[in-house]
Amino acid sequence: MWRDALVVAGKDLRVEARSRVATNQVVPFALLVLVLFAFALGPDRRVLSQAAAGLLWVAVLFSAVLAVQRSFALEAADSARDGLRLSGLDPAGIFLGKAGAVAAQLLVLEVILAGAAVVLYDAHLHGGLMLVATCLAATVGLAAAGTVYAAMAAGLRVRETLLPLLLMPVVAPVLLAATKAWQAGLAGVPAKGEPWLQLLAVFAVVYVTLGLLTFGALLEES
């Protein structure tokens, strides 16, 4: 399973590195979201600083939808998804590989957005351990949930519009918990963020487990 996961993740990441879709489209989109929110909230640096955590995670959530859609669009042409089914790879390994590739892209994006939040919103990155742990748990949950629901929608003609409708309500707890945990970290009181970090960890475990158990059937149906 782990060998197959590395094969799939390496394939997806190589495709992204060569196409530069994440660099040329997803990252500029996420930065543009932060800039637009900065204009909408006005020049008050205190308000911007207080809203930094929530706005950052909204941008991450929108970008996660794009990244997951892109991950499954790679197999949409030339019956490549049939080749994936017939490859003999462990379905659980395929799930872990695709989710891992999405997670890796999101982690890089979060680092960039954190720097942008410092510049645009005057955010001070206190509580580094809490911020890092929140990013890891939230990213795993987003990538796992996104991969599960993208597999569900992959075989439908309206998958591009259906995936956000399926995914957004499900990952609302991630948006809330990650925002609260980051607010606690930025405020220098990471202890207040621990319950929210635990919620993120539970969400990640649930969706990783769900993906491992069901991805084979979802792949056959897509």
KAUR-V771244 format. One record per helix or strand. SS is the DSSP state (A for helix, B for strand). FROM is the first residue (numbers start at 1). TO is the last residue. Records with the same first field share a line. If there is no record, write none. Layout:
SS->FROM-TO / FROM-TO
This chain:
A->2-19 / 21-41 / 45-73 / 80-85 / 91-121 / 128-153 / 159-170 / 172-186 / 190-221
